[in-house]
Every structure is written in structure tokens, then in C-alpha cells.
Amino acid sequence: MNNSAEKKLAINNHLVDVIHQNSLTFTLLIEKNEKSEFSIKYANTAAASFFTNTFQSPQHFFSEKVWNELFLLINTFVDEERKVVHNFPITFQDSLYIFDISIVSLQDVASNVFGLTMINKTENEKEKIALTKIKEKYYSLVDNNTDPVLLIDEDGIIRYSNMAALKILGYDMEKLLNYPVEQFIEANSLRNFKIMLKQTLSGYATEMQNCLFQQDNGHYLHLHLKAIPIKNEDHINELHLVIRDTTINSEEKDKLYYLAYHDQLTGLWNRRALKEHLRENLNKVAEGLTNEIAILRIDLDRFKLINESLGYTYGDELLKKIADRLILFLDKSSNLYRQSGDEFVYILKGKSREETSLFAESILKELSKPIFLDYQEYFVTASIGISMYPYDGKKMDELLIKADQALYVAKDRGRAHYRYYQQQMNLSFPNEALMESHLRRAIEKEELSIHFQPQVDLVTDEINSFEALLRWNNRKFGYVTPMQFIPLAEESGMIMQIGDWVLEEVCIQLKYWQEKGHRPVRIAVNISPKQFKQENFAMKILEKINKYQISPCSLEVEITESAMTDMQDTFAMLKELKDIGVIISIDDFGTGYSSLSYLKKYPIDIIKIDQSFIKDIESDEKNAAIATMIIRLAHSLGMEVIAEGVEKDKQVDILKAANCQKAQGYFFSRPIPIADINEAYM
């Protein structure tokens, strides 16, 4: 053997050792003899273990058909040093396999020995085929669906439409695809449509009952829409919009479902949806799919005053405008609900305390901007209470209650800001049900008392009348403000019993002063709307006057304008009271809707100017003008005027200049106990 042959043999032997140990690829040595017949001379361990499960001889690795195809490949191997064939199919034991094959010449041409390196790509190809089949099934399902379906991306762009959608909407594909879906939605439907898209992109399938969608011919269809989120690697960046034409027929079941989970005024999720979604989010936290959850309870400040002043129609319009502003902050990590009346709730997912604070500050900033109703500017502020999972609790009701406690503290400490729940809030905000239980026993346990605030004659500086103000000092909760317990008493119906007790105590005090021979004084008693609307209210007043034998004119009945909703009933009740001889005053004048239209028709003795008009009259020309106008109006109608909430000497000077008869407020005296009244004024 010459040196060249020995060298080649050594190289070949070394190559065989290397490829024999390689388990990642199949390696074969194939010889072509003088008769152009092929035979396998070597197979590495990977090839042998794969192909010889059934066949004992390597010669039987391949079927005749495969051999023939390999022969063709090798026979074309003439001038090339290396030949590569991709995706070469081989059937083995009734299964199809796919290989990438590389062919090289290991010796000189005379020896006719070839090396085959085979890389098994069967699994990759199977995955591609499977994915292709799934994709084909998906498009087949959507394309052949009788329900019209649109595919919308997170920017609201239409990315796909099936034939049913094209048919019902009347568009060609090129007129629909890659256009914003919002441009096809009628203006009055657009607001609720945007809400639906935002809610769906936050992870919830959402429906819209009646959406007007413009066809290619310009006409509008009444559509029922169902938006289904499409999750891709834990992100939602697309949604399916399933369309149902309800122009002629509507399904009552779908309508009931929509009504069950949506607020009819604003189109937002309602309280029922809030609880279900919050429960779902807490379950996701337990499964490790998210971490922090924040609950923001938003309550509009003094919305009741706006409702009573402007009427419920304007109040509803205001709520819709507020909802529109709150919707601006929706994203994939948040959802918005209308809890009740003027209260809204956000659920924030995966936001830190710092991010939640920025979110709350943005809301307060947006709500501080003026709102226009019938070209008139109004300002509405809001208070926000926040609780966070898992720091403040892990149960749904616990988190909602603690957010409510934080909201209460925010409103009690000045309003128009946000507060996080803190442990000590449990002490200042007792459970409402527990507070109601204690309030029911307040009279029995002698926890209620009456303080009296003097009303000063601005001409003589004398005091001959007082306003009776209710106070509650509870053994468990301590001093409870009227702002806390009066609404609770009204909602629970206890205001009737408590109101009767106040009237009784005032009559007892008047009787005491009368028997002691003190100078004549008058006490004003606040009457709730529920008390005033009792059919026998005037009779109750008369019975107490007769029982204690007091002068009827020593008792003043204070009624808010909100109690005078029915003109006929109000007039009848006021006439009965006037016939008895009691003094009638209108409390918080100027804040109710009936201020001027009913004033001249009722037998009213006194008008009390609300403190909101007295505040800053020394620096606010508008407030000063309103207060002066009310005083002049009352005088022209033969009525006395009392200004409430007077706190500064300059306010007193302005009221005197306007000929206001009386005033009360902290400038003169805070409400004080009866013992101090007897000592200082009687």
C-alpha cells in the first residue's frame, strides 16, 4: 500500500471513530461496486438503534423505493464535494419520517464510498403540519360560521372579517380591513362601544345590546355585539367581535343578560358584575396569575345637593359625564363599575401602591375640571377610598368594606382627596349594621342629647331664639357626628322615632322655661322629609303643645326645600301648622329646586340662608349679591331672615348692611348643652 493510500485509510479510520460516537445524527457509509450496486458498510449507533428494531441487517434499512431515490442522489454526485438535500421523506414501519441529508465522498472517486449524514426533522415538520392544520381549522370555523365575525386588534383596527360579516354589513374586504372599527359606529352608540372594547381588552367577554353600525349604503343596522378577548402568551391584544343583527328581531335572553350585568344609565358594569369580577381576580391571585389588586371606591362630593337643586334629569346627565371622564383611565389592568347612585369603583390589577396613588391623583385632577350642563358651568369633586390585596385582606367583602372605610375617612377629613385603608380606621368607622343596632337603643340608654345654638338679633344683639341640634355620644363608638348617624337614621326609618323624641324634649324645655317665668324664647326644630310627609304630623305637633301647655309660637318647625316636592300636599300641611300657631321656617334656603317658584304660595314665616351663601361673602361678590337678594326678597314677602354659618365679623357687617334680622354661627356661639344655655342666656 502506498503512502497516499495509507494516509487516506488513517483519515477514514479516525472519521469512523468520531461518527460512531455521535448520537445526535444518523451516519451511514455506502459503497457503490463495479456493477453500480449499493450496499451499507457502516451505520453509527444512532442509526442502528433507530432502524434495526425490526431488521437485523443494515442492508434492509430502506425500502426499495427509498434505495432508488438515494441511488439517484448519489449518482448525481460527480463534481461536487458535498451535496445537501432538505426534507427527504423516508417511510419506515408504516411511518413517514423527514430528514435533511448531507452526502460527501470519503475516498477518491475510484473507491466509490460515500458518507451520509441524516438529521431527523420529523417532529419539527409534524409541528408545522399540526399548526397549519389548526390554522386551517380556525379559519374554516370562522369563515364558514353563519354568525358574522370581525377580528379587532388592541388599537381598534379591523384585521379580519368572515364572509358572513361582509354580507350583512355590505362591504368589500378592502373597504373594511385595516380601518378603525369606530368609524363605522353611530355617534350615540360610540361611547358604550368604547367601554365594551376597553372592558374586553381587560380580560372579560363583554356584550353590547344595541349598537348602530353603518352599512356600505349608509344605512344603520341595529346590532347585538359580543366581544371575546383573545389571549396570546398572557396578553390580550386582539378580540373577536361576534355580530347579531337585531334590526328586526331581538332575543329577550340576551337583553336580560345585558341588563343583569350593566348599569343602564352609564353603560358601565354594575354592582353584580363588580362582585363576580373581583371574585375571579382574587382566584387568579391564588393561582399565581397576578399579584397586587387595588380597589378604589369613588364617591362624588355633595351630589345629593346637585340632584335636589337641578333635578334628577340633570343629575343623570352629570353622572354620564362623570362616567365618560372615568372611562378615560381604563386600560388592560383596570375595570370600572357603577356601584350605586353617585359611587363608582375601579379594580386595578398588578399595580403597586405608588402606581395606584398616581392613578387616584389623575382621577381627582380630571374630575376637578368644570362640567357644562346647558351651557352652565358646574364643579364636582370626589373622594376616594382605597384598599389593597393582600395587605388589607384577602376576601372580597373584607376588601370592599375597608375601601368604604377609607372613603368615609376621606369625606370626613375634608373631601376631594384619596385615602388608603389603615388599621385605626376600624375605630373611627364602625360597622354600619352595628352602628344601626346601637342607634336603635340610643334613646333607651340616654345617649342622645340636644345642644342649642343661639340666634342673635343683629340690631339689638339680643338672643330670643335657638336652634335645637341633636348629638349622640355612644358608649362603644364615642361621639358620633350627625353626618354619620342622621343619614343612617333616615335610611333605616328610625328618624321618625328620634324626631318624636326631639320634639318631646324641646317641648319639655319650653315648658320648664315657661314655668320658671323666663322671658319668652323660641326653639327651632329640624324636621326630616319623612316626618313632614306623615299624614298626622300636624296632629302630633298639636298633641305635644297641648300636653305641655306651651305657647304655639314658641315652637319653630324647620323644613328643608327637598321635603316640599308635592305642592298640594305641602300647602295643606303648612296650612295645618299655621292654623295651630307654630312658626314655619325654610332651612338651607337657596339649595333646593323650589326656591322661588313655591315661595310666594306657602305660609312661611322665616327664611334661613344656607351657609354656602354666607361663606366668603366678604371676599366673594357673587355670594354677597345672592345673600342680599334673598334678604330683600324675603322682606318684600313679609318674612324674617336668619343667616346660618356666620364665622367672621365682616360677614356680620355685610348682613347688617343688608338688614338681615338674625344670624347664627361660630362667630357668636357653638351649639352648647342646655345647662350652659340656662346659665348664660336665661
C-alpha positions in Angstrom: 0.0 0.0 0.0 1.5 3.3 -1.0 1.8 6.3 1.4 -1.2 8.1 -0.2 -3.4 5.0 0.4 -2.2 4.6 4.0 -2.9 8.3 4.7 -6.4 8.1 3.4 -7.0 4.9 5.4 -5.9 6.5 8.6 -8.2 9.5 8.0 -11.1 7.2 7.3 -10.5 5.2 10.4 -10.4 8.4 12.5 -13.6 9.6 10.9 -15.4 6.3 11.7 -14.4 6.6 15.3 -15.9 10.1 15.6 -19.1 9.5 13.8 -19.7 6.2 15.6 -19.9 8.1 18.9 -22.3 10.8 17.7 -25.8 10.0 18.9 -27.4 13.2 17.6 -27.3 12.3 13.9 -27.5 9.2 11.7 -24.3 8.4 9.9 -24.0 5.8 7.1 -21.2 4.6 4.8 -22.5 3.4 1.5 -20.3 1.6 -1.2 -21.0 1.5 -4.9 -19.5 -1.6 -6.6 -18.5 -2.1 -10.2 -22.0 -3.2 -11.1 -23.4 0.1 -9.7 -24.9 -1.8 -6.8 -25.1 -0.1 -3.4 -24.6 -1.6 0.0 -24.4 -0.2 3.6 -20.9 -0.9 5.0 -21.4 1.0 8.3 -24.1 2.6 10.5 -23.4 4.5 13.7 -25.2 3.7 17.0 -28.0 6.3 16.5 -28.9 5.0 13.0 -28.6 1.3 14.1 -30.8 1.7 17.1 -33.4 3.6 15.1 -33.6 1.4 12.0 -32.8 -2.1 13.3 -35.8 -2.6 15.7 -37.2 -4.9 13.1 -34.5 -5.6 10.5 -31.3 -7.5 11.5 -29.3 -6.5 8.6 -28.3 -2.8 7.9 -28.8 -3.7 4.3 -32.5 -3.7 4.9 -32.7 -0.2 6.4 -34.6 1.2 3.5 -37.3 0.1 1.2 -36.6 -0.4 -2.5 -38.3 2.8 -3.3 -36.1 4.8 -0.9 -32.9 3.0 -2.1 -33.8 4.0 -5.6 -34.2 7.6 -4.6 -30.8 7.5 -2.7 -29.2 6.0 -5.8 -30.4 8.9 -7.9 -28.9 11.3 -5.4 -25.5 9.6 -5.2 -25.3 9.1 -9.0 -25.6 12.8 -9.5 -22.7 13.2 -7.1 -19.9 13.8 -9.7 -18.0 17.0 -9.4 -19.4 18.3 -6.1 -17.5 17.6 -2.9 -20.7 17.8 -0.8 -24.4 17.6 -1.6 -27.3 18.6 0.7 -30.9 17.6 0.4 -33.6 19.0 2.6 -36.8 17.4 3.8 -36.1 14.0 2.3 -39.0 11.6 3.1 -38.4 8.0 4.3 -41.2 5.6 5.2 -40.2 3.2 7.9 -42.6 0.7 9.7 -45.6 2.4 8.0 -44.5 5.8 9.4 -43.2 8.8 7.5 -40.0 10.5 8.6 -38.4 13.7 7.3 -34.6 14.1 7.1 -32.0 16.6 6.0 -29.3 14.6 4.2 -25.7 15.6 3.5 -23.6 13.4 1.1 -19.8 13.6 0.9 -17.1 11.5 -0.8 -14.9 9.9 1.8 -12.2 8.5 -0.6 -11.2 9.1 -4.1 -13.6 8.5 -6.9 -12.2 5.1 -7.7 -13.2 3.6 -4.3 -16.8 4.8 -4.7 -17.5 5.1 -0.9 -19.9 7.8 0.2 -20.8 9.1 3.6 -24.4 10.1 4.5 -25.3 12.3 7.4 -29.0 12.3 8.2 -30.7 14.8 10.6 -34.2 13.8 11.7 -36.6 16.7 11.3 -39.8 14.7 11.6 -41.0 16.3 14.9 -40.4 19.8 13.6 -42.3 19.1 10.4 -45.1 17.4 12.4 -45.5 20.5 14.5 -45.6 22.7 11.4 -48.2 20.5 9.8 -50.2 20.4 13.0 -50.1 24.2 13.3 -51.1 24.5 9.7 -54.0 22.2 10.3 -55.1 24.1 13.4 -54.8 27.4 11.5 -56.8 25.9 8.6 -59.5 24.6 11.1 -59.6 28.0 12.8 -60.1 29.9 9.5 -62.5 27.2 8.3 -64.6 27.6 11.5 -64.7 31.4 11.3 -65.0 31.6 7.6 -67.9 29.2 7.5 -69.6 30.5 10.6 -73.1 31.7 10.0 -72.5 34.4 12.6 -70.7 37.5 11.3 -67.3 37.8 13.0 -64.7 40.6 12.9 -61.2 40.4 14.3 -60.2 43.6 16.1 -56.7 44.5 17.4 -56.0 46.4 20.6 -55.9 49.7 18.6 -59.4 49.1 17.3 -58.3 48.3 13.8 -60.3 45.6 11.8 -57.8 42.9 10.9 -60.1 40.1 9.6 -63.7 39.6 8.5 -65.5 36.4 7.6 -67.9 36.3 4.6 -71.0 36.5 6.8 -69.8 39.8 8.2 -69.1 41.2 4.7 -72.5 40.0 3.6 -74.5 41.6 6.5 -72.5 44.8 6.5 -72.4 45.2 2.7 -68.7 45.9 2.4 -66.0 44.5 0.2 -63.0 43.2 2.1 -60.7 46.1 1.1 -63.3 48.7 2.4 -63.3 47.0 5.9 -59.9 45.6 6.6 -57.2 47.9 8.2 -59.8 50.6 9.1 -60.7 51.7 12.6 -64.0 49.9 13.6 -65.1 53.1 15.4 -65.6 54.9 12.1 -68.5 52.6 11.3 -70.3 53.1 14.7 -73.0 55.7 15.0 -72.1 58.6 17.3 -74.7 57.8 20.0 -73.5 54.2 20.2 -69.8 55.1 20.1 -69.5 55.8 23.9 -70.8 52.4 25.0 -68.9 50.7 22.2 -65.6 52.1 23.5 -66.5 51.0 27.0 -67.1 47.5 25.7 -63.8 47.4 23.9 -61.9 48.5 27.0 -63.6 46.0 29.2 -62.9 43.2 26.8 -59.2 44.1 26.4 -59.0 43.9 30.2 -59.9 40.3 30.0 -63.7 39.9 30.1 -66.1 38.8 27.4 -68.5 41.7 27.1 -71.8 42.4 25.3 -73.5 45.5 23.9 -77.2 45.2 23.5 -78.0 47.8 20.8 -75.2 49.2 18.6 -75.9 51.2 15.4 -73.4 50.1 12.7 -73.2 51.8 9.3 -73.6 49.7 6.2 -71.8 50.5 3.0 -75.0 52.0 1.6 -75.1 54.5 4.5 -78.0 52.8 6.4 -77.6 51.7 10.0 -78.1 48.3 11.4 -79.2 47.6 15.0 -76.6 45.0 16.1 -76.1 42.9 19.2 -72.4 42.6 19.8 -70.4 40.1 21.8 -66.7 40.9 22.2 -64.5 37.9 23.1 -60.8 38.5 24.3 -58.0 36.6 22.5 -55.2 35.7 24.9 -51.7 35.4 23.4 -48.9 34.5 25.9 -50.9 36.0 28.8 -51.5 39.2 26.8 -54.8 40.3 25.3 -54.1 42.3 22.1 -57.0 41.1 19.9 -60.6 40.3 20.2 -63.4 38.7 18.2 -66.5 40.7 17.6 -69.4 38.4 17.0 -72.3 40.2 15.4 -76.0 39.5 15.5 -78.5 41.6 13.5 -81.3 42.7 15.8 -82.8 45.3 13.4 -86.0 43.3 13.1 -85.8 40.7 15.9 -84.1 40.8 19.3 -83.6 38.0 21.7 -85.0 38.6 25.2 -82.5 36.4 26.8 -79.6 38.4 25.6 -81.3 41.6 26.7 -81.9 40.2 30.2 -78.2 39.2 30.4 -77.1 42.7 29.5 -79.5 44.2 32.0 -78.2 41.9 34.7 -74.6 43.0 34.4 -74.7 46.6 33.2 -75.8 49.9 34.6 -78.5 51.2 32.3 -77.6 54.9 32.7 -73.8 54.9 32.1 -73.3 51.5 30.3 -70.7 50.6 32.9 -70.5 47.2 34.7 -72.9 47.2 37.7 -72.6 46.0 41.3 -73.3 42.4 40.4 -70.5 42.4 37.8 -68.2 44.0 40.3 -68.5 41.2 42.8 -68.2 38.4 40.2 -65.2 40.0 38.5 -63.5 40.7 41.9 -64.0 37.1 42.9 -62.5 36.0 39.6 -59.5 38.3 40.1 -58.9 37.0 43.7 -58.9 33.4 42.3 -56.3 34.4 39.8 -54.1 35.8 42.5 -54.5 32.5 44.4 -53.4 30.7 41.2 -50.3 33.0 40.9 -51.5 34.7 37.7 -51.3 38.2 39.2 -50.1 39.8 42.5 -51.5 43.0 43.8 -55.1 44.2 43.4 -56.3 47.6 44.4 -60.0 48.6 44.9 -60.8 52.3 44.6 -64.2 53.5 45.8 -65.1 56.9 44.3 -67.9 59.0 45.8 -69.0 62.3 44.4 -69.0 65.1 47.0 -72.4 66.7 47.7 -74.0 65.1 44.7 -77.3 65.0 46.6 -77.3 68.8 46.7 -76.9 68.9 43.0 -79.6 66.4 42.4 -82.1 68.3 44.6 -81.1 71.7 43.1 -81.1 70.8 39.5 -83.5 67.9 39.4 -82.9 64.2 38.6 -82.7 64.7 34.8 -79.7 67.0 35.1 -78.3 64.7 37.8 -78.4 61.8 35.4 -76.7 63.8 32.7 -74.0 64.8 35.2 -73.4 61.2 36.2 -73.0 60.2 32.5 -70.4 63.0 32.0 -68.6 61.8 35.1 -68.6 58.2 33.8 -67.2 59.4 30.5 -64.3 61.0 32.3 -63.6 57.9 34.4 -63.6 55.7 31.3 -60.6 57.7 30.1 -58.4 55.9 32.6 -59.4 52.3 31.7 -56.7 50.0 30.4 -55.9 46.3 30.3 -55.1 46.4 34.0 -58.3 48.1 35.2 -62.0 47.9 35.2 -64.7 50.3 36.1 -68.1 49.8 37.8 -71.0 52.0 38.9 -71.7 50.7 42.4 -74.8 52.8 43.1 -76.1 56.3 42.8 -73.0 58.6 42.7 -70.5 55.9 43.6 -68.1 54.3 41.2 -65.5 51.5 41.8 -62.2 50.7 40.0 -60.4 47.3 40.2 -56.7 47.7 39.4 -54.7 44.6 38.7 -50.9 44.3 39.2 -50.3 48.0 40.2 -48.1 48.9 43.1 -49.1 51.3 45.8 -47.1 54.1 44.0 -48.8 53.4 40.7 -52.2 53.3 42.4 -51.6 56.7 44.0 -50.7 58.2 40.6 -53.9 56.7 39.2 -56.0 58.2 42.0 -54.4 61.6 41.6 -55.1 61.6 37.9 -58.8 60.8 38.6 -59.1 63.7 41.1 -57.4 66.0 38.7 -59.7 65.1 35.8 -62.8 65.4 38.0 -61.8 68.8 39.3 -62.3 70.3 35.8 -65.6 72.1 35.2 -68.6 70.3 33.7 -71.1 72.0 31.4 -74.8 71.4 31.5 -77.0 73.6 29.2 -74.0 75.9 28.9 -73.8 76.4 32.6 -70.5 75.6 34.4 -70.6 73.2 37.4 -67.8 71.8 39.6 -67.9 68.4 41.1 -65.2 67.0 43.4 -64.9 63.4 44.5 -63.4 61.5 47.5 -61.6 58.1 47.0 -61.1 55.3 49.4 -58.5 52.6 48.6 -57.9 49.1 49.9 -55.2 46.7 48.5 -54.9 42.9 48.3 -53.1 41.2 50.0 -52.1 43.9 52.6 -55.7 44.9 53.7 -57.3 41.5 53.4 -57.8 38.5 51.1 -61.5 38.2 51.0 -63.9 40.1 48.6 -66.2 41.6 51.2 -63.4 42.5 53.5 -61.6 44.5 50.8 -64.8 46.3 49.8 -65.7 47.2 53.4 -62.2 48.5 54.0 -62.2 50.6 50.8 -65.5 52.0 52.1 -64.0 52.8 55.5 -61.1 54.7 53.8 -63.7 56.5 51.6 -65.6 57.6 54.8 -62.4 59.0 56.3 -61.6 60.9 53.1 -65.0 62.5 53.1 -64.9 63.2 56.9 -61.4 64.8 56.6 -62.1 67.4 54.0 -63.2 65.5 50.9 -61.7 65.9 47.4 -58.7 63.6 48.1 -57.9 59.9 48.5 -57.1 57.8 51.5 -55.7 54.3 51.9 -57.2 52.0 54.4 -55.4 52.0 57.7 -55.9 49.7 60.7 -57.0 52.5 63.0 -59.9 53.3 60.7 -61.8 50.4 62.3 -62.1 52.5 65.4 -63.4 55.6 63.6 -65.6 53.8 61.2 -67.7 51.2 63.0 -69.6 48.6 61.1 -72.8 50.2 59.7 -75.0 47.4 60.8 -73.5 47.5 64.3 -73.9 51.3 64.4 -77.6 50.9 63.4 -78.1 48.4 66.2 -76.6 50.8 68.8 -78.7 53.7 67.4 -81.9 51.8 68.0 -81.0 51.7 71.7 -79.7 55.2 71.9 -82.9 56.7 73.4 -83.4 53.9 75.8 -79.7 54.2 77.0 -80.0 58.0 77.2 -77.1 58.5 74.8 -78.9 61.2 72.8 -78.8 64.9 73.8 -79.8 68.2 72.4 -77.5 71.2 72.1 -78.8 74.6 71.4 -77.2 77.3 69.1 -78.3 80.9 69.8 -79.7 83.0 67.0 -78.6 86.6 67.5 -80.7 89.7 66.7 -78.3 91.8 64.5 -80.0 95.1 65.6 -80.2 94.7 69.3 -77.6 91.9 69.9 -80.3 90.1 72.0 -81.0 86.4 71.9 -84.6 85.2 71.9 -84.4 82.1 69.8 -82.3 79.0 69.5 -81.9 76.1 67.1 -82.1 72.6 68.6 -79.3 70.3 67.3 -79.2 66.6 68.0 -76.0 64.9 69.4 -75.1 61.2 70.0 -72.4 60.1 72.5 -72.3 56.3 72.2 -70.6 54.1 74.8 -68.8 52.0 72.2 -68.1 54.5 69.4 -67.8 57.6 71.4 -69.0 60.9 69.9 -70.7 60.2 66.5 -71.2 63.1 64.2 -74.7 64.0 62.8 -73.2 63.5 59.4 -72.7 59.8 60.3 -75.9 58.9 62.2 -78.6 61.2 60.7 -78.4 59.6 57.2 -78.4 56.2 58.9 -81.5 57.1 60.9 -83.3 58.3 57.7 -82.4 55.2 55.7 -83.4 52.8 58.5 -86.6 54.6 59.3 -85.5 55.4 62.9 -85.7 59.1 62.1 -89.4 59.0 62.9 -88.9 57.8 66.5 -85.8 60.0 67.0 -87.7 63.0 65.6 -90.6 62.5 68.0 -88.1 62.3 70.9 -86.5 65.6 69.9 -89.9 67.3 69.7 -90.8 65.9 73.1 -87.6 67.2 74.7 -87.9 70.6 73.1 -91.4 71.0 74.4 -90.3 69.9 77.9 -87.6 72.6 77.9 -90.0 75.2 76.7 -92.4 74.2 79.5 -89.6 74.4 82.0 -88.7 78.0 81.0 -92.3 79.0 80.9 -92.9 77.7 84.4 -89.7 79.5 85.7 -91.0 82.7 84.4 -88.2 83.3 81.9 -88.5 85.7 79.1 -90.3 84.3 76.0 -88.0 82.4 73.7 -88.4 80.3 70.6 -86.8 77.0 69.7 -86.4 75.8 66.1 -86.6 72.0 65.5 -85.3 70.4 62.3 -88.0 68.2 60.6 -86.9 65.4 58.3 -88.7 65.0 54.9 -90.1 61.7 56.2 -91.5 63.3 59.3 -93.1 66.1 57.3 -94.8 63.8 54.9 -96.6 61.9 57.7 -100.4 62.4 57.3 -100.7 63.0 61.1 -97.6 65.2 61.5 -99.6 68.4 62.3 -101.7 66.4 64.8 -98.6 65.2 66.6 -97.4 68.8 67.0 -100.7 69.9 68.4 -100.8 67.0 70.8 -97.4 67.9 72.2 -98.3 71.6 72.5 -101.5 70.7 74.4 -99.7 68.1 76.5 -97.1 70.6 77.9 -99.4 73.7 77.6 -96.8 75.8 75.8 -97.3 78.7 73.5 -97.5 77.5 69.9 -95.4 80.5 68.7 -92.6 79.3 70.9 -92.1 76.3 68.7 -90.5 76.7 65.2 -90.7 74.0 62.6 -87.7 74.0 60.2 -88.4 72.2 56.9 -85.9 71.7 54.0 -86.9 72.6 50.5 -86.3 68.9 49.5 -89.3 68.0 51.7 -91.6 70.1 49.6 -91.8 68.0 46.5 -95.6 67.9 46.2 -97.1 71.4 46.1 -100.7 70.4 47.0 -99.7 68.2 50.0 -97.1 70.7 51.2 -99.5 73.5 51.1 -102.1 71.5 53.1 -99.6 70.5 55.7 -98.2 74.0 56.1 -101.7 75.5 56.5 -102.5 73.0 59.3 -99.3 74.0 61.1 -100.1 77.7 60.7 -103.6 77.1 62.0 -102.0 75.6 65.1 -99.9 78.7 65.5 -96.4 77.4 65.2 -93.7 79.3 63.4 -92.6 77.9 60.0 -89.1 78.3 58.6 -87.4 77.1 55.4 -83.9 75.7 56.2 -81.0 75.8 53.8 -82.8 78.2 51.5 -81.4 78.6 48.0 -80.1 75.0 47.7 -83.4 73.4 46.6 -85.2 73.3 43.3 -88.3 75.0 44.7 -86.7 78.2 46.0 -88.5 80.9 44.1 -91.4 79.2 42.3 -93.2 78.0 45.6 -92.0 80.7 48.0 -94.9 83.1 47.5 -97.5 80.4 47.7 -96.6 78.9 51.1 -97.4 80.4 54.6 -93.8 80.7 55.6 -92.5 83.0 58.4 -88.8 82.7 58.2 -86.1 82.0 55.6 -82.8 80.7 56.7 -80.0 81.5 54.2 -77.8 78.4 53.7 -74.2 78.8 55.0 -72.9 78.1 51.5 -74.0 81.6 50.5 -72.6 83.2 53.7 -69.2 81.6 53.3 -66.7 84.1 51.9 -69.3 86.9 51.3 -66.7 89.3 52.5 -64.5 88.3 49.5 -66.9 86.8 47.0 -69.1 89.4 45.4 -71.4 86.8 43.9 -72.2 85.2 47.3 -72.7 88.6 48.8 -75.1 89.6 46.0 -77.1 86.3 46.4 -77.4 86.8 50.1 -78.5 90.4 49.7 -81.1 89.4 47.1 -82.5 86.6 49.3 -82.9 89.1 52.2 -84.6 91.7 50.1 -86.9 89.0 48.5 -87.9 87.7 52.0 -88.6 91.2 53.3 -90.8 92.0 50.3 -92.8 88.9 51.1 -93.1 89.9 54.8 -90.7 87.2 56.0 -87.9 87.2 58.6 -84.4 86.2 57.6 -81.8 84.2 59.6 -78.3 83.7 58.2 -76.5 80.4 59.1 -72.8 79.7 59.4 -71.6 83.2 60.3 -68.0 83.0 61.4 -66.4 86.4 60.7 -67.1 90.0 61.9 -67.0 91.2 58.3 -69.8 88.8 57.4 -71.8 90.3 60.2 -71.2 93.8 58.9 -72.4 92.8 55.4 -75.6 91.2 56.8 -76.4 94.2 59.0 -76.0 96.5 55.9 -78.5 94.3 54.1 -81.0 94.5 57.0 -80.8 90.8 57.9 -82.6 90.3 61.2 -80.8 87.4 62.7 -77.7 85.3 62.4 -76.2 82.2 64.0 -72.8 80.6 63.7 -69.5 80.0 65.4 -68.8 83.8 65.5 -71.5 84.1 68.2 -71.5 80.6 69.7 -71.2 76.9 69.0 -74.1 74.7 69.8 -74.0 74.2 73.6 -75.8 72.0 76.2 -78.9 73.2 77.9 -77.2 73.7 81.2 -75.0 76.3 79.6 -78.0 77.9 77.9 -79.7 78.3 81.3 -76.6 79.8 82.9 -75.6 82.2 80.1 -78.8 83.3 78.5 -81.8 82.7 80.7 
